[in-house]
Every structure is written in structure tokens, then in C-alpha cells.
Amino acid sequence: MNGHHRPNGDGEVEDGPERRVSAFDLARVIERVSRRFLDYLRLELGKLGIEDISPAQVMILLTIGQGEIAVRDLLDRGHYGGSNASYNLKQLVESGYLERGASPRDRRLARISLSLKGQMLCERLRLLDEAHPFGPRAENGVGADFLTTHETLRRLEQWWNDSLRYGGVLLASCISYSFIVQDLVNSLL
């Protein structure tokens, strides 16, 4: 791949003194972690007896948060695809998790907000997250690791956004941002 490491077949990087992580390795891990989190969320929803909403739809509710938001802003904020997002929003309105209305300034623009049912679900999930052994009140030191990981991922996201906005990623320039990847790897070890 990048000449600095050898993947071991499942995308994992072998340990060694020259251990390095490429952007491709990192993207694969992020994708797997995201899928595992959605699987975990599906399990927790089942434990709560909630079967009328998918984990991806829950993430939409959490992205909306309190207040009202334009559908366009939701798509930008959550990085959801067009037709898939439209389908999910329609399902969320039909199942009573979202309320949809028109913008008072421009009736063509849709605005959405959490219904009482949606707010209650988000609150239940917030309480579940706080009680989780990896939650914000964790006594095992993992809370600090989560904070470091979150900050590192946000910096990486910002760098990739800036790279796209200002003309694409120059692979040679990735070296100057290698500290981001190393920070993430160190926070996960």
C-alpha cells in the first residue's frame, strides 16, 4: 500500500517498529467501527422493545437534536444521501418520530423537528449512553480515550473537508498530517 506496513489480510496493520497507518487503513477501520456501532444500537433498541426504527434512522434523530432544522441543513450536517435520506425522513414522519412542516419564509422548504416520541427515544438513548461502561462517567479511564479519539477524528474530518473544498487531496501532503493518524492510533492502543 504505502510501503510503510503490510496489511495482514483483514486490514489490520502488523505490529513492529515501523508501524504506520495509511488513510485507507484508517478509513476501513472507521467504516467497520461505524457498522459495529449500528449493530450495537440495533441490539439496544431491541432490548428497549423498539422495533419501528432502524439504527440509521436513530442517528438522523440524534443529528436533528432539539429545535427545528431545514432538511437541506440536515443533509449537510449528517452527510446523508439524497434518496436514502428522503426515504428515512418519510419513514420517521410516518412512524411518529418526526414532525414536518414548511418554512414560514418559503413554503417550498421543508423543516423538521423531533416529535415527543422522537424526543423521548433520544432521551432514553442518552441515559443508556451515560450508564454504559464506556460512557462519559466511566471509571476505567476510557472516557479520556474517547475524548482524544473524538478530537482526533474531528481534526481528520476537517482536514479532509478542507482538502476537498480547496482542490482535492494531494497524497504527498498527507505526510504533514500524519500526526492526526498517529494520535488516533495511540488513543486506541
N, C-alpha and C positions, 0 to 999 in steps of 0.2 A: 504494500500500500504506500506508505510514506518512507520506507527504508529504515525507520527507527524501531520497528517492532514487528512481531509476527503474530497475526491473529491465530488462535488455536482452533478454529473451525466453527465455534459458536459465537464468534465476535468478541470473545474475551481477550484481553491482552495478557501475554505471559509476563510473569514477574521477572525482574532482572535489573541490573544496574543501569541499563539504557532504556528503561521503561518510559515510553511516551504514548500519548493518546492522540489519534487524529480526530479531526472534526467529524469524519464519517463514523468512527468508533463511538464518539460521544453521541451523535445523532441516533445511532442504533440503540444505545443504552437508554436515552431519553424516551424513545418510542416504546421500548419494552416496559420501562417503568410506568409510562402513561397507561399502557394496556393493562398491566397488573393492577394499577390503582383502580381502573374502571371495573375490573373483575372483583376486586375487594369491595368497591362501592356497591356492586350488584349483590354481593353476599350480604352486606349490611342492610341494604334495602329489603332483602328477603327476610332477614331477622326481624325487621320492623313491620313486616307484613305488607309492604308497599310493592305492588306488582304492576301498577299502571303507569310507570315512568321508567325510562332507561337511564343508565348512569350518564350517558352523554347529555341527556335532557336535564339531569340534575346539575351538570356542570354549566349548562346555559342559565339555569335559575340562579346559581351562585354568581355567575358573571353579571347578571342583571342587578342583583343586590336590592337594596332599598331604593325607593323612589321610582321614577319613570324614566325610560330610555327610548330613544328612537331606534327602530330596527336597524338602520344603517350603522348607528354607533355600536350596537351590539355586535354586528358582524365584524366591525373593525376591532373592537376590544377583545373579542373572543376568537378571532381567526376562524370563523365557521364558513363552510362553503355555501354558496347561494341556494341551490335547490334542496340540499340536505337541511340547511337551516330553516328554510321555509316549511318543509315537512315537519320538522321538530317543533317549530313555533305553533303550527296549526294543531299538532297533537297536544301540546301543552295548554293551549287555549281550550280545546275540546275536553280535556280531562280536568279542567278547573284549576290548574296551577298558575296560569297567566291570565291577565286581563288585557285586552287590546282595544285601543281607541285611536282616533285620528288626532293629529296635531291641531291645536286651536288656530295656529297661524296658517297652516297649509293642510287642508283636509286630505290631500293625497298621501301624506306621510303618516305611516303607522307608528304609534307609540305603544310600548308595552310596559307592564309592571306586574309584580308578583301579586297574586290574589291572596286571600287569607290562607287558603290551603297551601300555596307555594311558600308563604312566609313561615307557616308552621313547620313544613318539611325542612326548610333551611335552618330553622332554629333547632330542630331535633338533631340534624346532622352536625351543627356547631357544637351542641352539647356532647354528642358522641365523639367528636374530634378532640374536645377538651379532656375527655375521660380516657382517651386512647393512650397506651403506654408510650407512644411516640408524640403525643400531643404537646401543647405549649407548657404544660405543668409537669412534664416528665422529669423524674428524679435521676434518670440514668445518664444524664449528660447529652442525650440525643437532641434535645431542644436546641442547643447551641450549634450542633452539626446541621440541623435543619435550617437554621437561620443563615449559616455560612453557605450552604448549598443553594438556598433561595437567592441570596445576594449574588452569588457567582452565576447562576442561571440567568438572572435578570441582566447582569452585565453582558453575558454572552448574547442574549436576545437583543439587547441594544446594539451591540457591535454588528450582529447580522442585519438588523434593521437598517442601520446606518450604511452598511456596505451595499445593501440593495438600493437604498434611496440615492446614494451618490455614485452609482455607476457599476455596481456589481462587485463581487469578491475577487480580489487578486490573491491567488493562492500563496504567492511569495510573501504577501503582507501578513499572512496568518501567523508567521513566526513571532511577530512582535506582540501578538495577543496570546501566545502560548501560556502565559501566566494564568489566564482565565481557566483553561482546561486543567492545568496542574492544580490550581486552587480547588476545583471541583473534585478531581481525583483524590486529593489529600483529604478533603472533607468527608469523602465516602469510605475511606480506609479505616 
